[in-house]
């Protein structure tokens, strides 16, 4: 039952952070399209790892710095919006799962093309 509660809290954190990040006035964050892909809170809800995806990969480091500097503000807003005993400290990380998925798709596609070429020759 505890994992179900943690899952719901992760979803609520993700939803609220997505809304709050859009309202940030930091130019490092406003310049690029940022989306929160996943949130993983620890069991005691002291820390939450926030995985973000940035559309413009060149600005991802600057966006991450902007989010880290706004971490205190985001944590305070989360604390006022969600009724939790502890408001988790936010740890931001870049999510490369979309990039990894694209890479795997391209690898599989190249195998299919090579297989088709082999069948055409033989």
DSSP file (Angstrom, degrees, kcal/mol; ACC not computed):
  #  RESIDUE AA STRUCTURE BP1 BP2  ACC     N-H-->O    O-->H-N    N-H-->O    O-->H-N    TCO  KAPPA ALPHA  PHI   PSI    X-CA   Y-CA   Z-CA
    1    1 A X     >        0   0    0      0, 0.0     4,-1.7     0, 0.0     3,-0.2   0.000 360.0 360.0 360.0 -33.0    0.0    0.0    0.0
    2    2 A X  H  >  +     0   0    0      1,-0.2     4,-2.4     2,-0.2     5,-0.2   0.867 360.0  54.6 -65.6 -35.4    2.9    2.4    0.7
    3    3 A X  H  > S+     0   0    0      1,-0.2     4,-2.2     2,-0.2    -1,-0.2   0.851 104.8  54.4 -67.9 -32.3    4.2    2.1   -2.9
    4    4 A X  H  > S+     0   0    0      2,-0.2     4,-2.0     1,-0.2    -1,-0.2   0.908 109.6  47.1 -65.7 -41.5    0.7    3.1   -4.2
    5    5 A X  H  X S+     0   0    0     -4,-1.7     4,-2.4     2,-0.2    -2,-0.2   0.917 111.6  50.8 -64.3 -43.6    0.8    6.3   -2.0
    6    6 A X  H  X S+     0   0    0     -4,-2.4     4,-2.5     1,-0.2    -2,-0.2   0.887 108.7  52.3 -62.7 -38.3    4.3    7.0   -3.1
    7    7 A X  H  X S+     0   0    0     -4,-2.2     4,-2.1     2,-0.2    -1,-0.2   0.904 109.6  48.5 -63.5 -41.9    3.2    6.6   -6.8
    8    8 A X  H  X S+     0   0    0     -4,-2.0     4,-2.3     2,-0.2    -2,-0.2   0.895 111.5  49.9 -65.4 -39.3    0.4    9.1   -6.3
    9    9 A X  H  X S+     0   0    0     -4,-2.4     4,-2.8     2,-0.2    -2,-0.2   0.909 108.9  52.4 -65.9 -40.9    2.7   11.6   -4.6
   10   10 A X  H  X S+     0   0    0     -4,-2.5     4,-2.4     1,-0.2    -1,-0.2   0.911 110.3  48.4 -59.7 -42.5    5.2   11.3   -7.5
   11   11 A X  H  X S+     0   0    0     -4,-2.1     4,-2.4     2,-0.2    -2,-0.2   0.906 112.0  48.5 -65.2 -41.8    2.4   12.0  -10.0
   12   12 A X  H  X S+     0   0    0     -4,-2.3     4,-2.6     2,-0.2     5,-0.2   0.913 111.5  50.0 -65.1 -42.1    1.2   15.0   -8.0
   13   13 A X  H  X S+     0   0    0     -4,-2.8     4,-2.8     1,-0.2     5,-0.2   0.924 111.4  49.3 -60.5 -44.2    4.7   16.3   -7.7
   14   14 A X  H  X S+     0   0    0     -4,-2.4     4,-2.2    -5,-0.2    -2,-0.2   0.922 112.4  47.5 -61.7 -44.9    5.2   15.9  -11.5
   15   15 A X  H  X S+     0   0    0     -4,-2.4     4,-1.6     2,-0.2    -2,-0.2   0.928 115.5  44.0 -63.4 -46.6    1.9   17.7  -12.3
   16   16 A X  H  X S+     0   0    0     -4,-2.6     4,-2.6     1,-0.2    -2,-0.2   0.903 113.3  50.7 -68.0 -41.1    2.6   20.6  -10.0
   17   17 A X  H  X S+     0   0    0     -4,-2.8     4,-2.8    -5,-0.2     5,-0.2   0.889 106.9  54.7 -64.7 -38.1    6.3   21.0  -11.1
   18   18 A X  H  X S+     0   0    0     -4,-2.2     4,-1.2    -5,-0.2    -1,-0.2   0.916 112.2  44.1 -60.1 -42.0    5.2   21.0  -14.7
   19   19 A X  H  X S+     0   0    0     -4,-1.6     4,-0.7     1,-0.2    -2,-0.2   0.917 115.3  47.6 -67.9 -44.0    2.9   23.9  -14.0
   20   20 A X  H >< S+     0   0    0     -4,-2.6     3,-0.8     1,-0.2     4,-0.5   0.874 105.9  57.1 -68.0 -37.7    5.3   25.8  -11.8
   21   21 A X  H >< S+     0   0    0     -4,-2.8     3,-1.1     1,-0.3    -1,-0.2   0.868 102.3  56.2 -64.1 -35.4    8.2   25.5  -14.3
   22   22 A X  H 3< S+     0   0    0     -4,-1.2    -1,-0.3     1,-0.2    -2,-0.2   0.781 106.3  51.6 -65.4 -25.1    6.2   27.2  -17.0
   23   23 A X  T << S+     0   0    0     -3,-0.8    -1,-0.2    -4,-0.7    -2,-0.2   0.481  82.3 117.2 -92.0  -2.2    5.6   30.1  -14.7
   24   24 A X    <   -     0   0    0     -3,-1.1    43,-0.0    -4,-0.5    -3,-0.0  -0.368  53.3-154.7 -66.5 144.4    9.4   30.7  -13.9
   25   25 A X        +     0   0    0     -2,-0.1     2,-0.3     4,-0.0    -1,-0.1   0.379  53.9 121.3-101.1   2.9   10.8   34.0  -15.0
   26   26 A X    >>  -     0   0    0      1,-0.2     4,-2.4    40,-0.1     3,-1.1  -0.530  59.5-144.0 -67.7 123.1   14.4   32.8  -15.3
   27   27 A X  H 3> S+     0   0    0     -2,-0.3     4,-1.7     1,-0.3    -1,-0.2   0.788  97.9  62.5 -62.3 -26.0   15.6   33.3  -18.9
   28   28 A X  H 34 S+     0   0    0      1,-0.2     4,-0.3     2,-0.2    -1,-0.3   0.835 112.8  35.9 -66.9 -29.9   17.6   30.1  -18.8
   29   29 A X  H <4 S+     0   0    0     -3,-1.1     3,-0.5     2,-0.1    -2,-0.2   0.819 114.9  54.5 -90.6 -35.1   14.4   28.2  -18.3
   30   30 A X  H  < S+     0   0    0     -4,-2.4    -2,-0.2     1,-0.2    -3,-0.2   0.803  97.4  65.7 -69.4 -29.4   12.1   30.3  -20.5
   31   31 A X  S  < S+     0   0    0     -4,-1.7     2,-0.3    -5,-0.2    -1,-0.2   0.824 103.1  46.2 -64.3 -32.4   14.4   30.0  -23.6
   32   32 A X  S    S-     0   0    0     -3,-0.5     2,-0.7    -4,-0.3    25,-0.0  -0.810  88.7-107.9-118.8 153.8   13.9   26.2  -24.0
   33   33 A X        -     0   0    0     -2,-0.3    22,-2.4     2,-0.0     2,-0.4  -0.687  42.3-170.8 -78.5 116.0   10.9   23.9  -23.9
   34   34 A X  E     -A   54   0A   0     -2,-0.7     2,-0.4    20,-0.2    20,-0.2  -0.917   8.7-179.6-114.4 133.2   11.2   22.0  -20.6
   35   35 A X  E     -A   53   0A   0     18,-2.3    18,-2.8    -2,-0.4     2,-0.7  -0.995  27.2-130.0-132.1 142.4    9.0   19.0  -19.7
   36   36 A X  E     +A   52   0A   0     -2,-0.4    16,-0.2    16,-0.2     3,-0.1  -0.799  25.9 178.8 -88.7 114.3    9.1   16.9  -16.5
   37   37 A X  E     -     0   0A   0     14,-2.1     2,-0.3    -2,-0.7    -1,-0.2   0.830  61.4  -6.6 -88.8 -34.0    9.2   13.3  -17.6
   38   38 A X  E     -A   51   0A   0     13,-1.2    13,-3.0   -24,-0.1     2,-0.4  -0.987  50.9-154.7-160.9 149.5    9.3   11.5  -14.2
   39   39 A X  E     -A   50   0A   0     -2,-0.3     2,-0.5    11,-0.2    11,-0.2  -1.000   9.0-171.0-128.9 131.3    9.6   12.2  -10.5
   40   40 A X  E     -A   49   0A   0      9,-2.5     9,-2.9    -2,-0.4     2,-0.3  -0.949   7.1-166.8-124.0 109.4   11.0    9.7   -8.0
   41   41 A X  E     -A   48   0A   0     -2,-0.5     7,-0.2     7,-0.3   -31,-0.1  -0.677  24.6-113.9 -91.6 148.5   10.6   10.5   -4.3
   42   42 A X    >   -     0   0    0      5,-2.5     3,-1.4    -2,-0.3    -1,-0.1  -0.278  35.3 -99.9 -72.7 168.6   12.5    8.6   -1.7
   43   43 A X  T 3  S+     0   0    0      1,-0.3    -1,-0.1     2,-0.1    -2,-0.0   0.833 124.8  44.6 -61.3 -35.2   10.5    6.5    0.8
   44   44 A X  T 3  S-     0   0    0      3,-0.0    -1,-0.3     1,-0.0    42,-0.1   0.416 108.1-125.3 -90.5   3.0   10.7    9.1    3.5
   45   45 A X  S <  S+     0   0    0     -3,-1.4    -2,-0.1     2,-0.2     3,-0.1   0.763  76.0 121.7  60.2  29.4    9.8   11.9    1.1
   46   46 A X  S    S+     0   0    0      1,-0.2    43,-3.3    42,-0.2     2,-0.3   0.796  75.2  27.6 -86.1 -31.7   12.9   13.9    2.0
   47   47 A X  E     - b   0  89A   0     41,-0.3    -5,-2.5     2,-0.0     2,-0.4  -0.947  62.4-166.6-130.5 150.0   14.2   14.0   -1.5
   48   48 A X  E     -Ab  41  90A   0     41,-2.6    43,-2.7    -2,-0.3     2,-0.6  -0.977  14.6-144.6-138.1 125.0   12.7   13.8   -5.0
   49   49 A X  E     -Ab  40  91A   0     -9,-2.9    -9,-2.5    -2,-0.4     2,-0.6  -0.786  16.9-159.9 -87.3 122.7   14.6   13.2   -8.2
   50   50 A X  E     -Ab  39  92A   0     41,-3.3    43,-2.6    -2,-0.6     2,-0.5  -0.919   1.3-156.3-109.8 115.2   13.0   15.3  -11.0
   51   51 A X  E     -Ab  38  93A   0    -13,-3.0   -14,-2.1    -2,-0.6   -13,-1.2  -0.803  16.0-171.7 -93.0 124.8   13.9   14.1  -14.5
   52   52 A X  E     -Ab  36  94A   0     41,-2.6    43,-3.3    -2,-0.5     2,-0.4  -0.872  15.4-152.1-119.2 151.0   13.5   16.8  -17.1
   53   53 A X  E     -A   35   0A   0    -18,-2.8   -18,-2.3    -2,-0.3     2,-0.5  -0.979  10.4-158.0-120.2 132.8   13.7   16.7  -20.9
   54   54 A X  E     -A   34   0A   0     -2,-0.4   -20,-0.2    41,-0.2     6,-0.1  -0.937  11.9-150.0-115.1 131.2   14.8   19.8  -22.8
   55   55 A X  S    S+     0   0    0    -22,-2.4     2,-0.9    -2,-0.5    -1,-0.1   0.929  91.0  55.3 -65.1 -46.3   13.8   20.3  -26.4
   56   56 A X  S >  S-     0   0    0    -23,-0.2     3,-1.2     1,-0.2    -1,-0.2  -0.785  70.5-166.8 -92.4 103.2   17.0   22.2  -27.3
   57   57 A X  G >  S+     0   0    0     -2,-0.9     3,-1.0     1,-0.3     4,-0.3   0.755  82.8  64.6 -63.8 -25.5   19.9   20.0  -26.3
   58   58 A X  G 3  S+     0   0    0      1,-0.2     3,-0.3     2,-0.1    -1,-0.3   0.814 107.3  41.6 -67.5 -28.9   22.4   22.9  -26.6
   59   59 A X  G <> S+     0   0    0     -3,-1.2     4,-2.3     1,-0.2    -1,-0.2   0.256  84.0 102.6-101.0  11.6   20.7   24.8  -23.8
   60   60 A X  H <> S+     0   0    0     -3,-1.0     4,-2.3     1,-0.2    -1,-0.2   0.882  80.0  50.0 -67.3 -38.1   20.2   21.8  -21.5
   61   61 A X  H  > S+     0   0    0     -4,-0.3     4,-2.0    -3,-0.3    -1,-0.2   0.919 113.2  46.2 -65.7 -42.9   23.1   22.6  -19.1
   62   62 A X  H  > S+     0   0    0     -4,-0.2     4,-2.3     2,-0.2    -2,-0.2   0.891 111.9  51.5 -66.6 -38.9   21.9   26.2  -18.7
   63   63 A X  H  X S+     0   0    0     -4,-2.3     4,-2.3     2,-0.2    -2,-0.2   0.906 108.6  51.4 -63.3 -41.7   18.3   25.1  -18.2
   64   64 A X  H  X S+     0   0    0     -4,-2.3     4,-2.2     1,-0.2    -2,-0.2   0.897 109.6  50.0 -62.7 -41.0   19.5   22.7  -15.5
   65   65 A X  H  X S+     0   0    0     -4,-2.0     4,-2.1     2,-0.2    -1,-0.2   0.900 110.1  50.9 -63.5 -40.7   21.4   25.4  -13.8
   66   66 A X  H  X S+     0   0    0     -4,-2.3     4,-1.4     1,-0.2    -2,-0.2   0.897 110.8  47.9 -63.3 -41.1   18.3   27.7  -13.9
   67   67 A X  H  < S+     0   0    0     -4,-2.3    -1,-0.2     2,-0.2    -2,-0.2   0.882 110.2  51.9 -68.3 -37.9   16.1   25.0  -12.4
   68   68 A X  H >< S+     0   0    0     -4,-2.2     3,-1.0     1,-0.2     4,-0.3   0.890 109.4  49.7 -65.7 -37.7   18.6   24.3   -9.6
   69   69 A X  H 3< S+     0   0    0     -4,-2.1     3,-0.4     1,-0.2     4,-0.2   0.808 112.4  47.8 -71.3 -26.7   18.8   28.0   -8.7
   70   70 A X  T 3X S+     0   0    0     -4,-1.4     4,-2.6     1,-0.2    -1,-0.2   0.341  82.8 103.6 -90.8   6.5   15.0   28.1   -8.6
   71   71 A X  H <> S+     0   0    0     -3,-1.0     4,-2.5     1,-0.2    -1,-0.2   0.864  76.9  51.6 -58.8 -40.5   14.8   24.9   -6.5
   72   72 A X  H  > S+     0   0    0     -3,-0.4     4,-2.2    -4,-0.3    -1,-0.2   0.920 111.7  46.6 -63.8 -44.3   14.1   26.8   -3.3
   73   73 A X  H  > S+     0   0    0     -4,-0.2     4,-2.4     2,-0.2    -2,-0.2   0.928 113.6  48.7 -61.8 -45.9   11.2   28.7   -4.8
   74   74 A X  H  X S+     0   0    0     -4,-2.6     4,-2.4     1,-0.2    -2,-0.2   0.893 110.8  50.8 -63.1 -39.8    9.8   25.5   -6.4
   75   75 A X  H  X S+     0   0    0     -4,-2.5     4,-2.4    -5,-0.2    -1,-0.2   0.910 110.2  49.5 -64.9 -42.0   10.0   23.6   -3.1
   76   76 A X  H  X S+     0   0    0     -4,-2.2     4,-1.7     2,-0.2    -2,-0.2   0.916 112.3  47.7 -63.1 -43.1    8.2   26.4   -1.2
   77   77 A X  H  X S+     0   0    0     -4,-2.4     4,-1.7     2,-0.2    -2,-0.2   0.892 111.0  50.9 -66.3 -39.3    5.4   26.4   -3.8
   78   78 A X  H  X S+     0   0    0     -4,-2.4     4,-2.8     1,-0.2    -1,-0.2   0.918 108.3  53.7 -61.5 -43.2    5.1   22.6   -3.7
   79   79 A X  H  < S+     0   0    0     -4,-2.4     5,-0.3     1,-0.2    -1,-0.2   0.861 110.7  45.5 -61.1 -36.2    4.9   22.8    0.1
   80   80 A X  H  < S+     0   0    0     -4,-1.7    -1,-0.2     1,-0.1    -2,-0.2   0.792 117.4  43.8 -78.7 -26.4    2.0   25.3   -0.1
   81   81 A X  H  < S+     0   0    0     -4,-1.7     2,-0.4    -5,-0.1    -2,-0.2   0.837 111.6  52.4 -87.2 -34.6    0.1   23.4   -2.8
   82   82 A X  S  < S-     0   0    0     -4,-2.8     2,-1.4    -5,-0.2    -1,-0.1  -0.847  77.4-133.4-107.0 139.7    0.5   19.8   -1.5
   83   83 A X        +     0   0    0     -2,-0.4     2,-0.3    -3,-0.0    -3,-0.1  -0.678  51.3 143.4 -92.1  84.3   -0.4   18.8    2.0
   84   84 A X        -     0   0    0     -2,-1.4     3,-0.1    -5,-0.3    -2,-0.0  -0.894  56.7-131.2-121.3 153.0    2.6   16.7    3.0
   85   85 A X  S    S+     0   0    0     -2,-0.3     2,-0.4     1,-0.2    -1,-0.1   0.934  99.9  25.8 -65.8 -44.9    4.4   16.4    6.3
   86   86 A X  S    S-     0   0    0     -3,-0.1     2,-0.6   -42,-0.1    -1,-0.2  -0.966  75.3-140.9-120.2 135.2    7.8   17.0    4.6
   87   87 A X        -     0   0    0     -2,-0.4    -8,-0.1    -3,-0.1   -12,-0.1  -0.854  34.0-121.6 -91.2 122.0    8.3   18.9    1.4
   88   88 A X        -     0   0    0     -2,-0.6     2,-0.4   -41,-0.1   -41,-0.3  -0.283  16.3-115.8 -68.7 146.6   11.0   17.0   -0.5
   89   89 A X  E     -b   47   0A   0    -43,-3.3   -41,-2.6     1,-0.0     2,-0.4  -0.670  36.6-125.8 -76.4 132.6   14.2   18.6   -1.6
   90   90 A X  E     -b   48   0A   0     -2,-0.4     2,-0.5   -43,-0.2   -41,-0.2  -0.690  24.4-171.9 -91.5 129.5   14.3   18.7   -5.4
   91   91 A X  E     -b   49   0A   0    -43,-2.7   -41,-3.3    -2,-0.4     2,-0.4  -0.977  15.2-150.6-118.8 115.7   17.2   17.2   -7.3
   92   92 A X  E     +b   50   0A   0     -2,-0.5     2,-0.3   -43,-0.2   -41,-0.2  -0.708  19.4 172.1 -93.7 136.5   17.1   17.9  -11.0
   93   93 A X  E     -b   51   0A   0    -43,-2.6   -41,-2.6    -2,-0.4     2,-0.3  -0.991  35.0-110.0-139.2 147.2   18.6   15.5  -13.6
   94   94 A X  E     -b   52   0A   0     -2,-0.3     2,-0.6   -43,-0.2   -41,-0.2  -0.584  28.6-139.4 -76.0 136.7   18.5   15.4  -17.4
   95   95 A X        +     0   0    0    -43,-3.3     3,-0.2    -2,-0.3   -41,-0.2  -0.871  23.6 175.7-100.2 118.7   16.4   12.6  -18.8
   96   96 A X     >  +     0   0    0     -2,-0.6     4,-2.5     1,-0.2     5,-0.2   0.159  49.4 107.3-106.3  18.1   18.0   11.0  -21.8
   97   97 A X  H  > S+     0   0    0      2,-0.2     4,-2.5     1,-0.2    -1,-0.2   0.862  79.6  50.5 -67.4 -35.0   15.5    8.2  -22.3
   98   98 A X  H  > S+     0   0    0     -3,-0.2     4,-2.2     2,-0.2    -1,-0.2   0.923 112.5  47.0 -66.9 -43.3   13.9    9.8  -25.4
   99   99 A X  H  > S+     0   0    0      2,-0.2     4,-2.1    -4,-0.2    -2,-0.2   0.907 113.1  49.2 -62.5 -42.8   17.4   10.2  -26.9
  100  100 A X  H  X S+     0   0    0     -4,-2.5     4,-2.5     2,-0.2    -2,-0.2   0.900 109.8  51.6 -64.4 -42.0   18.2    6.6  -26.0
  101  101 A X  H  X S+     0   0    0     -4,-2.5     4,-2.4     1,-0.2    -1,-0.2   0.894 109.2  50.0 -62.6 -40.8   14.9    5.4  -27.5
  102  102 A X  H  X S+     0   0    0     -4,-2.2     4,-2.3     2,-0.2    -1,-0.2   0.904 110.2  50.8 -63.4 -41.7   15.6    7.2  -30.7
  103  103 A X  H  X S+     0   0    0     -4,-2.1     4,-2.1     2,-0.2    -2,-0.2   0.920 111.5  47.0 -62.2 -44.6   19.1    5.6  -30.9
  104  104 A X  H  X S+     0   0    0     -4,-2.5     4,-2.5     2,-0.2     5,-0.2   0.893 110.5  52.8 -65.1 -39.6   17.7    2.1  -30.3
  105  105 A X  H  X S+     0   0    0     -4,-2.4     4,-2.4     1,-0.2    -1,-0.2   0.917 109.5  48.9 -61.3 -43.5   15.0    2.7  -33.0
  106  106 A X  H  X S+     0   0    0     -4,-2.3     4,-2.2     2,-0.2    -1,-0.2   0.880 110.3  51.6 -64.8 -37.8   17.7    3.8  -35.5
  107  107 A X  H  X S+     0   0    0     -4,-2.1     4,-1.7     2,-0.2    -2,-0.2   0.932 112.1  45.7 -63.9 -45.2   19.8    0.7  -34.7
  108  108 A X  H  X S+     0   0    0     -4,-2.5     4,-2.0     1,-0.2    -2,-0.2   0.888 112.0  52.0 -64.7 -38.8   16.8   -1.6  -35.2
  109  109 A X  H  X S+     0   0    0     -4,-2.4     4,-2.2     1,-0.2    -1,-0.2   0.892 107.0  52.3 -65.5 -39.0   15.8    0.2  -38.4
  110  110 A X  H  X S+     0   0    0     -4,-2.2     4,-2.1     1,-0.2    -1,-0.2   0.862 108.4  52.0 -66.3 -33.5   19.4   -0.2  -39.8
  111  111 A X  H  X S+     0   0    0     -4,-1.7     4,-2.3     2,-0.2    -1,-0.2   0.903 109.0  49.8 -66.6 -40.4   19.2   -4.0  -39.1
  112  112 A X  H  X S+     0   0    0     -4,-2.0     4,-2.3     2,-0.2    -2,-0.2   0.905 110.9  49.1 -64.1 -41.6   15.9   -4.2  -41.0
  113  113 A X  H  X S+     0   0    0     -4,-2.2     4,-2.1     2,-0.2    -1,-0.2   0.911 111.7  49.0 -64.8 -41.9   17.4   -2.4  -44.0
  114  114 A X  H  X S+     0   0    0     -4,-2.1     4,-2.2     1,-0.2    -2,-0.2   0.897 110.8  50.6 -65.1 -39.7   20.5   -4.6  -44.0
  115  115 A X  H  X S+     0   0    0     -4,-2.3     4,-2.1     1,-0.2    -2,-0.2   0.893 109.7  50.3 -64.9 -40.2   18.3   -7.7  -43.8
  116  116 A X  H  X S+     0   0    0     -4,-2.3     4,-2.0     2,-0.2    -1,-0.2   0.892 110.0  50.7 -64.5 -39.4   16.1   -6.5  -46.7
  117  117 A X  H  X S+     0   0    0     -4,-2.1     4,-1.9     2,-0.2    -2,-0.2   0.898 109.1  51.5 -65.0 -39.7   19.3   -5.9  -48.8
  118  118 A X  H  X S+     0   0    0     -4,-2.2     4,-2.0     1,-0.2    -2,-0.2   0.899 110.6  48.2 -64.3 -40.7   20.6   -9.4  -48.0
  119  119 A X  H  < S+     0   0    0     -4,-2.1    -1,-0.2     1,-0.2    -2,-0.2   0.860 110.0  52.4 -68.1 -34.4   17.2  -10.9  -49.1
  120  120 A X  H  < S+     0   0    0     -4,-2.0    -1,-0.2     1,-0.2    -2,-0.2   0.857 112.7  44.7 -69.5 -34.7   17.3   -8.9  -52.3
  121  121 A X  H  <        0   0    0     -4,-1.9    -2,-0.2     1,-0.2    -1,-0.2   0.866 360.0 360.0 -75.5 -36.5   20.8  -10.1  -53.2
  122  122 A X     <        0   0    0     -4,-2.0    -1,-0.2    -5,-0.2    -2,-0.2   0.439 360.0 360.0 -94.7 360.0   20.2  -13.7  -52.3
